[in-house]
């Protein structure tokens, strides 16, 4: 496997963890977020999920369909 594909796979797993943590923060609100803070974090999660989806597509493409 190409080194840059391995790096993308590692990045995908790290990003997956960040998304999970951000969603957990939205559910439990451990930092007493304001409405604006909450809205911004929701937007951030959407952006991270979109980036995650594109990263998955790139990995599949560069791996010949094997992600």
C-alpha positions in Angstrom: 0.0 0.0 0.0 1.3 3.5 -0.9 2.5 5.5 2.0 0.2 8.5 1.4 -2.8 6.1 1.4 -1.7 4.8 4.8 -1.5 8.3 6.0 -5.0 9.0 4.8 -6.3 5.9 6.5 -4.7 7.0 9.8 -6.2 10.5 9.3 -9.6 8.9 8.7 -9.5 7.0 12.0 -8.3 10.1 13.9 -11.1 12.2 12.3 -13.7 9.5 13.1 -12.6 9.9 16.8 -12.9 13.7 16.7 -16.3 13.5 15.2 -17.5 11.1 17.9 -16.1 13.3 20.7 -17.7 16.4 19.2 -21.1 14.7 18.9 -20.8 13.5 22.5 -20.1 17.0 23.6 -23.2 18.2 21.7 -25.3 15.6 23.5 -24.0 16.1 27.0 -22.9 19.8 26.8 -20.0 19.3 29.4 -18.7 22.9 28.8 -22.0 24.7 29.3 -21.9 25.9 25.7 -24.0 28.9 24.7 -26.5 28.5 21.9 -24.1 30.1 19.5 -21.2 27.8 20.6 -23.5 24.8 20.2 -24.6 26.0 16.7 -20.9 26.5 15.7 -19.9 23.1 16.9 -22.8 21.5 15.0 -21.6 23.3 11.8 -18.0 22.0 12.6 -19.3 18.5 12.9 -21.1 18.8 9.5 -17.9 20.0 7.9 -15.8 17.2 9.5 -18.3 14.6 8.3 -18.2 16.0 4.8 -14.4 15.9 4.9 -14.5 12.4 6.3 -16.7 11.3 3.4 -14.4 12.8 0.8 -11.4 11.2 2.6 -13.1 7.8 2.4 -13.7 8.3 -1.3 -10.0 9.2 -1.9 -8.8 6.2 0.0 -11.1 3.9 -2.1 -10.0 5.5 -5.3 -6.3 5.3 -4.5 -6.7 1.7 -3.2 -8.5 0.6 -6.3 -11.8 0.3 -4.4 -10.5 -1.4 -1.3 -10.9 0.8 1.8 
